Amino acid sequence: MASRSCTNPFDLASGGLLDIPCTPRALPRVMTVPGIISDVDSYSNDDGDSDSTSSVYRERKIVVANMLPLHAKKDPETDKWRFSLDEDSILLQSRDGFSSETEVVYVGSLKAEIDISEQDEVAQKLLEEFNCVPTFLPSDLQKKFYLGFCKQQLWPLFHYMLPMCPDHGDRFDRSLWQAYVSANKIFADKVMEVINPEDDCVWVHDYHLMVLPTFLRKRYYRVKLGFFLHSPFPSSEIYRTMPVRDEILRGLLNCDLIGFHTFDYARHFLSCCSRMLGLDYESKRGHIGLDYFGRTVYIKILPVGVHMGRLESAMNLPNTTSKIKEIQEQFKGKKMILGIDDMDIFKGISLKFLALEQLLQQNPELQGKIVLVQIVNPARGSGKDVQEAKSETYLTARRINEVYGSPTYEPVVLIDRPVPRYEKTAYYAVAECCIVNAVRDGMNLVPYKYIVCRQGTPLINEALGITEDSPQTSMLVVSEFIGCSPSLSGAIRVNPWDIDAVADALNLAITMPKSEKQLRHEKHYRYVSSHDVAYWARSFAQDLDRACRDHYSKRCWGIGLGLRFRVVSLSPNFRKLSIDHIVSAYKRTNRRAIFLDYDGTVIPEASIIKAPSPEVLSLMNSLCKDPKNTVFIVSGRGRTSLSDWFASCETLGIAAEHGYFLRWNRSSEWETSPVGADLDWKEIVEPVMRLYTEATDGSNIETKESALVWHHQDADPDFGSCQAKELLDHLENVLSNEPAVVKRGQHIVEVKPQGVSKGLVAEKILSRMVNDGKAPDFVMCIGDDRSDEDMFESILSTVTSPLLPSPPEIFACTVGRKPSKAKYYLDDASDVVKLLQGLATASSPKPRHLPHIQVSFESIY
């Protein structure tokens, strides 16, 4: 069946997929609140924010998920669609975390297939009655997107299952990936139909929509965009096997805030960003942040909660209390253990049964006294693995019942049918113990629901025969591989693969003294009741607002093609250095100071050949020959290599090892910094660095005359970074009374004398020029790393120096678009060379052409 959302969606996975025009607005201005839907029909993208400003604003959240929180059913009599809210949906329940004035708009798919002739009518109805915007995916695209890429590739991988052979998982299929990208594009287009990008917050949910943020960020550079992953995020060793790993990571990094249930999931994500994209993270006032091209992407760690009111209302239903009495009668004289799981290969249902079998085998006296009730929810996916899991579950249950059961007793009661909410609530309330034995699960709210139902209500207590003053108890056995496990400190945590340990845990749970069960229950209930779904949504929304606070205080650029698109966000005063602008200033000045870093500035950082090219040498000579110029190379490199490489530049000044050695020209002697004359500390540092080098594969020590540098660029990123932090602390302790400083840089830990920096070099050279009566009227400084920031700061301070007769024209320029104390930037070393070419040309003006005069030799003679 065709759909009007996208005519040819499979073209979107090409390199230019983001350049395809957005879907035209299908429902123009149907909102009744003025100013909520801005006029975004014009796609002129001046700096990515050509958005109209609303005259009236009402706070609004746009919640985007694979499925809308709706039930859909067609009335057979009228042949019309009927819709109702899905009260069990976390998306719907999260509204309680927002203020009553906040409008929530939902974008997602319906669980029913709507004919193309009915889509416009249904879309209008859903928007007007439920504030829902449906994404009508074509049926073939829906299957490839959801049942294909999401369920057969992403879901297994995120649950640590690799397709080692065709019988165990599906190999990567490019056509399914294209369907995933296409579906995400359709979802993004639907968001664009209703968004007011200056005011609205967009909250995207789960692994189905991990590249959607790229499409939104491409259209609106400053959109307030959050993402929450409800599944596990695998370790980097698993995740890195995905062929489209970078595209998905970059999609998530186009958000402002990324949420995870546990620190483990967040840690795995950060490790992937470090190993695959080279990004480092840091904690900023208690919040973890990744610097991504000038934008700080924050990480949120908070498990989702349950809706207390929804559970309490279910407990007070008449059907619930009557079902409780029925269950009590059915299992009279027995202790009931409860399991409620979806039918899939990761829930560990058969492992749970094996543990019960082990328990009955080791404790024959428990036969006839305990029963495991296993409720099986319908499978969310389809495939051979689901059928195999179901078959194994039934076979195991049948075997246990045959061996340990009797005509009046079944140790395993398997309920494999749709179970209404009231019936589950009744089982929760009756169960002595609840076990969640999943081998991998994102969160799993079954333990939380069990705790709340065991707390009960007056009606529940009456049905259970419990007096009001009786203490409430509950007992949990949970897998250590599920998201809720860290928050349930009173539960018995188990490795689901260890059958003996799970059997022992079940035995402990049913035999534990009531007083201890009460203490554990009270501890759990305090947490669950205070960290409900409203708390989770409110906390995420507050952190998203905080993460977006600086959006309009920075300038933004969009760079990258296709799914590699990202936004560079920098200070409004930070701009690219125009060659024409600096050449103009260069020509009208007469006393110029030029400071150039070496690695990463005049030669590329990644270059294997570290010596300067003939072109660079020629440019240096041209600049140095201009009598108006004082030119210096200021580098962390040793003086030997620098003097050898620039031997042809007679008047070039060199500051080596961050200024510890200084030479004004080729014929002058090297000056040594007097503040760093004592280098005895090197005898302390070298053995320590050698120890870390031996322990860290891929690291090495660089020995300079004045400094020692430990490099870990070729080491494992996580281990190298960890070792660098430890080395930094170690060296700071042993050098506390020595005239040396320890600094950490990009993949290095460096120890150098106190009082030596590029900033001091710049000050010294400028002071010499002033003392010689040549106070500079033009200062240019270009560098690319942290050590050059000292130089930028020093040069900028000369503007207010009383020693200068008039402020010079200052051009402090960093290489690469990144936060810096410099006012200007150039993209890379090739841009630096082009700029130097412009200055060199200005230093060597072409001779003026005389007018052509024709002379006759005959007239001379």
N, C-alpha and C positions, 0 to 999 in steps of 0.2 A: 504494500500500500504506500502510496506517495504521501509526502507531507509538504506543507508550504514553508516549513522552517528553513530548509536548505535544499537547493536544487541539485548540487553536485558536491556533497560533503567530502568525498574522498580526495578531492584536490587539495584539501587544506593542510595535509601533512608535508607538503613541499616546502622549500626554503622560504617562499614568500607568502605563507599562509596568513600571516598577520596583516598583509596589505590588502586583503579582500575586503570590500566595503561591508559595513555592518548591515544586518537585516533591517530593512525600513521599519519604522514604527508601525506596528500592526493595530495598536489600540491608542490612537492619539488623544491625549488629554481627557482620559475618562475618570481620573481622580476628582473628587469633589472639593478637596482642600486646596485652596489657591496656593500656587507657588511650589507645590511638591514635585510635580513633573516639570523639569526644565526643558527648554527647547534645544534638543541635541540633534536635530535633523541636519544641521549644518556640520560638515565634517572637516572644516578648516581647522588645522591643528597647530595653532601658534603656541609653541612650547608645551603642547599637550593639554592645555587648560583653557580652551575657548568655551567656557561654560557660563551660561547666564546666571545672574544672581537672583535668588528668590526674594521677593518682597515680604512674604510671610513664611515663617519656617516652623514646622512641627517636627520634633525629633523622630527619625525614622530608621529602622533597621531592615535591611534586605537580607533575608536568610535563604541561602541557596543550598539545596541538597538534591540527591538523586531522585528521591520520591517526595511528593507533597504530603503534608500531614492530613490526608483526606481519604475517605472511603468513597468509592464510586460504584453505583449500581444502576442498571437500566430498568426502568419501570416497564414491565411487559404490557401493561394495559395502555399507557399513554405513549410508549416508545420514546420516552424522554429520560435523560440522565438525571439521577438524583445523587447529591453529594452530601456528605456529613463529615464533621471533623473527627480525626483519629485522636482521641483523648489520651492514648497511650504513647503517642509520638513525643520523643524528647524535644523535637523542634517546637512543637506546640507548647509543651510544658515550660520551655525556657522563657516564654513570655513573662512568667511571674518574676523573673529577675530584672525586668525593665520597668521603668516608671509607667504609671497608668496613662500618661500623656503620650507615650511612645507608640507610634504606629509600626506594625510589623507586616512586611510584605514577604510572601514566600514564593520562591521560584524553584520549580522542579517538575518532574514527570508524574503522570497519573498511573495508578496501578492497572488501569483499564485502557484498552486500545480504542481510541475515538476515530470514527470515520472522518475523512478529510472534509466532507460536506458539513460536518457538525462542529468542526474545530473553532471557527470564529465565534459561533454562538456560545459554545462551552467556555471559551476563553473569557468572553465578556461576562458571563454568569459568575465564573469563579473569581474574577477580579472584583466585581461589584459586591458579591455576597461573602466571600471568604478572604479577600485580599491575596489571592493566589494567582500566580502567572504560570500557566502550564507550558512545558516544552514538549511539543509534539514531535518526537523522534520517529522517523520512518521505521517500520517494523524490522526490516533487515538491518538497519543501522543499530537499533536498540539491541538486537540479539548479539551482534558483533561487539558492541560497546560493553554491555552489561554481562551477558552470559559468556561472552568471549574474553575480551581483554581484562575486565574487572575480576571475574570469577575464576577464570582459568589461568590467568597469568599474575595479576597483581595480588589477589587474595592468597594464593599458595605461597608466593615469594615472601610476602609480608608476614606469613606464618612459618617461615623457615623451611619451606619445601621447594627443593630445586628439581627441575625436570631432567634428572640424570639419564633417564631412558624413556622412550615413548610410552611405556606402560605406567610410568609414574609422573604424570603431569605433562602438560602441553608445552612444546618448545615455542620460543618467541616467534610470533607471526606478524609480519609488517602490516598486513592488511587490517588486522585487529587493532594495532596501534593507530593506524590512520582513522579507524572508526572511533577510537577513544578521543583523538584530537578533534575530530569533526563534531562529536557530541558535545565536548567541552566548549567548542566555538558556538554552538547553538544555544547552550545555556548562557554563555556570556552575552550573546545578542539579546536574549530575553531580559537580562539584567539591564542592559543599555536602554531598553524600551521604557523603563520606569524609573531609572536612577536620576537623582539630583546629585551630581558628583561632588559638589562643594560641601554638601551637608550630610548626605546619607552615609551610613556605615554598612558595609557589605560583610556578611559572615558566611563563609563557605565551609561545608561540612564533608569530610571523609574522602577516602582514596579515589572515589569515582571522579572527582573534579580537581585533580592536582595540577593541571595545566591551565585551568580557567583563569587563575590570577594573572597569567601572562597576557591574555587577551584584554582583560580589564585595564591592566597597567599600561598597555600599549595605547589604549584610547584615552584614559584619564591618568595622567602622571601622578596626581595627588589624591587619588581615591583612597578612602579609609577602608582598608581591606584586611580582614582576619580570616584565619583558616584553623579548623580543629580536626585532628586526625583521630578517629574513633577506633582504629585498628592498631596493632603493634607496628613499630617501625623497626625493621631488622638491622642486625649488625652490618657494618660496612663490608665484611667478607661475603655476606649473602647478597646485599643490595648491589654491590658492584658488578654482579653477574648480569644485570639487566642492560641490554644494549642501549636503551634510551634513558639511562640513569641521570645524565647531566640535564636533559630537558625537563625531567620531573623535579629535580632539585631546584633548578632555576625558576620553575613555575611556582614552587612554594616560596622561594626567596623574593618573589615579586609581591608578597604580602607584607604587611606591617607587623603582624603578630601571628605566630604559629603555635598552636596549643597541642599538648600531648597529655595522656593520662598519667604517665609515670616519668621519673627522671631517666630510667633506662632507655625508654623510647626516645626522649630528647637527646640523650647522650649519643645514641646511635646515629641520629640525624646530624648532630654537630660533627661527629667523627667522619661521616660521609662528606659533609661540606668541606672539612679540612683535607681529607685525602684526595677527593676528586676535583674540588674547585680551588683548593689552596686558601680557604678562608679560615681565619682565626676568630675565636669568640672570647668575650670577657664578661665578667659580672660587673654591672653598673648599678650601684646602690641596691643590691639584692636582686636585680633583674638581669637575666642572661641576654646579651645582645651580640649579634653578628654585624660587623661592618661590611656592607655590600654596596660598593661604588658610592660611598658617601651617605647612603641610607642605613639606619640602624634597624635591623630586623630582630624583633624581640621574641624570646621563647617563653611560653607559658606552660607551667606544669601544674595541672589540677585535674583530678579525676571527676567525672560527671557524677551527679547524685540522683536520687529518686525523688518523685513528687509525693510528698508526705500526705497532702490532702487527697490525692487520688487513691492511695493505698488505704487510708482511713475510711474513705467512703465505701470502698469495696468490702472492708471488714464489717461495716454496719449494714450490709445488704441482708435481707431475710434469707435469701438463697445461701449465703455464706454460712450463717449459723446453722441452718438445717443440714448443710453438707458436712459441717464439722461433726455434728452428732452422728451422721451416717458413717463417716470415716472412723470415728472412735469405736463405733459398734463393730465395724468390719475388722479392725485390727486390735480388738480388745485383748489386753494381756500381752501385747507385743510393743516393743520400742520401734518406732518408725524412723528410718533414715530416708531423707528426700533428695532427689536429684532432678533438676529441670534443665534440659539442654536442647539446643538445636541439633538436628541430625546432620552432622558433618564429621569429617575425619579428624578434626582438631579438638573436639569436645571430650575425648577420652572416655566415652561411655563404656566401651568394652573393658578398658583398664579398670574402671570402677567396679564392674562386675567381677573381674578376676580378684580384686582385693577383697570383695565380700566373700568370694569362694574360699580364699585363703583364711579369712577370719573364721568361717564356719568349720573349716578343716582343722584349724589349730584349737578351736574352742567348741567342741561338740555340744557343750551345755547350752550354747546360744541358739542351737537349732530349735525352731518353733517360738523363739522369744524375740527375734529381730526380723525386720522386713525392710527391704529397700524398694521404695516406690520411685520409679524412673518415668517422669513425664517427658515425652519426646515432642518438641515443637517441629512443625514442618520445615523441611530443608529449604534454604534460601537459594541454593543453586541446584544445578542438575549435572549429571555426569556419572561416569563409571565409579569414581571414588566414593560418591554418596551412596550408590547402590551397594558397593562393597562394605562400607561402614554399617549400613543398615542390616545387611545379611549377617555380618559378624556379630552385631548386637543381639539379634534374635537367636542365633545359634548358641551364643554364650549363655544367655538367659535361660534358654530351654535346657541346656546341659546342667546348669546349677539347680534348676527346679527339679529335674529328674533325679539328681544325686542326693540333694539335701531336703527336698520337699516331701510332701505327703498329700493324700487326697484333700486334706483340710488346711494345708499350709504351703504357700509358695514364698520362698525367700526373696524372689525378684518379681515385682509386679510392674509390668511394662505397659504404660499407657501411651499408645501411639495413635492419637486422634486429636483434632482441635479441642483444646480444653478451655472452657470459658474462664474469665478473670476471677469470678467468685469461687470457682472450684480450686484454682491454683492457690488463692488466698486461704482457703480452708486447709489445704495440705500444708502450706507454710505454717499455719497456726498450730497444727497438731504435731508436726515433726519434732522429735527430740534432737535431731541433728540434721544439718544440711551439708551435702558434699558437692563441691565443684572441682572436678578433676581434669580440667582441660589441659591439653599439652601446650596450647598457645591460645591466648584470647586477649583481645584489646582491652576490655574493661570487665564485663559481665556483672550485671546488677542483681543477679539472683541472691547473693549473700545479703545485700542491703535490704532487699524486699523481705527476705526471711526474718531479719532482725526486727524490722518494723512490725511485721505481723506477729512475731512472738511477744512484742511489747503489748500488743492487744488493745482492746477497747472494753468498756463495760459489757457490751453485748457479747463480744468474743469470750471474755472471761466467764460470763454466765454460761455460754454454750460449752465451755471447756470444764466447767465445774470448779473454777478457781475463784477464791474470795478476793476482794479488793486489796486486802493487806498482804496477800501472798506475793513473794518475790517472783519477778519474771526471770526466766532463764532461756538461754539458747546456746547452741554449740555448733561451731563451724569447722569443717575440714576443707581447706582450699589449696589449690595448686599454686606453687610459687611462680608459675609462668602466666598468671593472669593479672590484669591491670589493677584490680581492686585489692590484691594481696598486700601491698605495702601499707595500705590504710587500715587493715584489720589486724592490729598487733595482738589481739587476744585469740585469734584463730589458730588452729593447728595447721601449720604450713607443711606441705608434702611435695615430694617429687613424684608426679603421677606415674612415671616409668618404674618406680621402685614399689612393686606390688606388696612386698612385706611391710615396708614403711607405711603405706596407705592402710593396710589391714590393721597395723598397730595403732594408727591414728584413730581409726573408727572405733576400735576397742576402748581406747582412752576416752573418746568423746562420749560413749554411752555409759561408761562406768565412773566418770568424773563426779566428785561430790557436788551436791547442789549449790553449796555456798560459792564454790569456785566458778561454776557455770553462771551464777548470778553476777559475780564481779566482772567476768568477761562480757556478759551481755550488756551490763550497764555502761561499760567503757565503749563498746561498739555503738550502742544506741545514742550516746551523747555525740559521737562523731557523725553518724549517719543523719541524725535529725538536724544537726547544725550545718552540715555540708550537703544540702539538698540540691536539686536541679536549679532552683532559683538562685542560690548562692553561687553556683558554678557559672551561670549565665551572667549574673551581675558582675562577678569578678572578672570574667573575660571581657565584657563590654567596657569596664573601667580601665583595664589595661590597654585595650585597643585605643581608647580615647587618649591615654597618656602616650602611647607609641606614635600617634599621629599629630602630636602637639606642635611639632616643628615643621609641618608640611609647607606652610606658606611663608616661612622665614628663609627658604632656600630656593635657589634656581635649579631647574630640572632640565636634563637632556635625555632623550631616548636614543639608545645605541643598540646595535645587534639586529640580526635578521631572524625571522621565523621564531622558533621557541627559544632562541638565545637572546631574545630582547630583554633589556633591563633599563632601568632609569638611573642616571647619575644625578645625585642631589648634592649641591654644594652651596657655599655662602653666596649671597647675591653680589658681593664685591669681588668674587673670584671669577676671572674670565680668561679666555685664551689670549695669549700674547700675540698681537698683530704685528707682523713683520714691518708693514708700512708705518705703523705707529712708532715702533722703537727706532726704525731707521731715520724717521723724521727728527726724533729727539737726538739721535746720534750725530746727525749732520750739524745741528745747531749748537753743539757743545764742544768744548776744547780740552777738558781735562777729565778723562774717562777712566774709571776703575772697573775691570771686568774679572769676575770670579767664576770659574767653571769647575764643577765636580767632574770626575772622570768616569768611573763605572756606572752605567745606567744613564749617563748624561751625554757625553760625546761619543761613547760606544755603547751598543745595546747590552743590557745586563745578561742576556742569554747567549751572547756571542762567545763562541769557543776561542776565537783569536782575540786575545786581550790587548795586543799592540794596536796603536792608532793606525788608521788607514792613511794612504798617501794624501787623500782628499782632506782629512782632518789636519794633517801636518801642514799642508799648503795653506789652509784657512788660518791656522795659528800663526804662521809666518806673516801672512798678510796683515793680520790684526796687530801683531807685535811690531811690525815695521812702521806703523803709523805712530809718529812721535807724540800724538795726543793720548795714546793709550797706555795703561798699565794693566797687563794681562797676567793672571795667575791661574794655574791649575791647583785646586785645593782638594786633596784626596786622602783616603785612608791607606792607600798603597805605600809600599816602601820606597825610599828615595832612589835606590839603585835602579829599579825597573823604570821609574818615571824619568830619571835623568838619561837613561839609555834610549828610551823611546822618543824623547823630545830633544835629542842632541842637536838636531838641525835647527832648532828654534833658539837663536842666540839670546834674545832679550825676553824670553818667556820666564816668568817667575813660577816657582814650584813650592808648594807647601805639602810635604809628605807626612804620612802617619798623623793625619788630622792637625798638622801644624807643629808637631814636635820638632821637625826639621824644616827649615825655611831657606830658600835661595832666591835672590832677587833676579839673577840672570845666569847665563851659562858660565860666565867668567868669574862670578863671585863665589865666595866660600859658603858652605852650609852653616847656617846659624842653628844652634840647639837651644831648645826652650830651657831657661834656667830653673823653671819651677819643677821640672821632672828629672833633675840630675840624678836623684837616688832611685836606682832600678833594682835594688836588692830584693824587692818583693817578688821579682820574677822567679826566684829560687823557691818561693813558697807556692806560687801559682802553678808552675809547670808540672810538678808531681800530681797535684789535684786534677788538673786537666787531663793528664795522661791516664789517670785512674778512670775517669768518665769516658775517655776515648776507647779504652780497652773494653768497657762494659756496654758501649753503644755502637753497634755495627753501623757503618756508613758515616761516622763522624771523624774529624781530623783536627789537628792543631796547626794553626798558622803562626809562625814565629816572626815577629817584627823586632826592629832594634829597640823600640820603646814600648811595645805592647805584645800581648799574647791573645790570640783569637781562637775560640773553639767553634768550629763549624758543624752543623748537624743537618745541612740541606739534603744530604743523600740518605739520612737515617729514616726509619719509620716515623711518619709525621707525629703520631700520638706519643710514641716512646721518646722521640727526639725532643719534643716540646716538654714532656715531663722531666726528662733528664736536664734540660736547660734550666728549668725552674729550680731544680734541686741544686745544680751547679752554682747558680746565681746566689742562692741562700748560703751554700757552703763557702764560697769565695768571700762573700760579704762578712761572714763570721771570722774567717782566718785573716782577713785584711783590715779588720776594724781599726787597727792602730798604725796602718801603713799609708804612705802618701800615694795611694792608688784608688781608682774608682772602677766599679764593675758595672757594665751596661749590657743590656740585652737588646739585640737588634733583630733584623729579619734573618732567622735561622742561624744566629750567632750569639755567643756570649764573649764580650771583649773586656779585657782588663788593660787600662792605660793609666799614665800618670795623672795625678790631680792637676787641675789648672790647664789642661790641654784640650782645646776644642777648635772646631772650624770658626766658631764665632769670635774667639780671641784672635785668630789669625786675621780675620777681616778687620777687626778693630785696629790691630797693629799696623797693617798696611795703610789703612785710611789715615791713621795718625801720622805716619811717616810722610804721606803725601801732603798733609796739612802743614807739617813742620817744614817741609821743603818749599813751601809757598805755592804748592800746586793743589790746593783744596779742590776735590772733585766736584764737577757739576753734572756728572752722569755716573751712576753706579748700576751695574748689571750683575746679578748673581743667579746662577742656574744650578740646581741639584735635584736629586731624586729620592734621597732616603732621610732617615731620622736625624743623622748627624748634620745634614744640611739645614735643618730647621734652626739650629743655633746660629748659623750664618745669616739666614733670613732675618731672624730677630735682631741680630747685631747691626745689620745694615739698615733696617727700618728705624732703629733707634738713633741713627745719625741725623735724621731729619730734624730732631729737636736739639742736636748738639750745639752748644754755644761756640764751639771752635770753628764752625763753618760760617763763612760770611753770608752765604745764602743757601737755602735747602737745595740739594741736588735732585735731579730727576732719577728716581729709583725704580728699578725693574727687578723685583724678586720673583723668581719663576721656578715652580716645581715641575718635574717631569711626570706626567700622569695625572688624570683627574681624581684627586683625592684630597681629603681635608689637610690644610697646610697653613702655615703662617705667611706664606707667600701670597701676593695679590694676583699673580698670573699663573697660568699653566701652559705647558706644551704637551702634546699627546705622547711622544716618544723621542728616542734619540735621533731619529731621522728628521723630526721637526726642529730639533736643536741645530743640526747641521745646516738645515735650510736657513734658519735665522742667522747663523754665523756667516753663511754665504752672502746674505743681504748686507750684513755689517762690513764684511770684507770688500764687497763691491763698492760700498759707500766710502771706504778708506782709500780705494784706488780708483778715483774718477777717471773716465776716459778723456784723452786730450781733446780740446775743442777743435773742430774742423774749420780751417781757414776758408774763406770764400774762394771758389775756383776762378783763377785769373789766367786767361789764355795769353801767352807771350809769344811774339813773333821774333824768331831769331834774326830774320832779315832786318828788323827795325833796330836791332842792337848794333849790328855792323853797318 
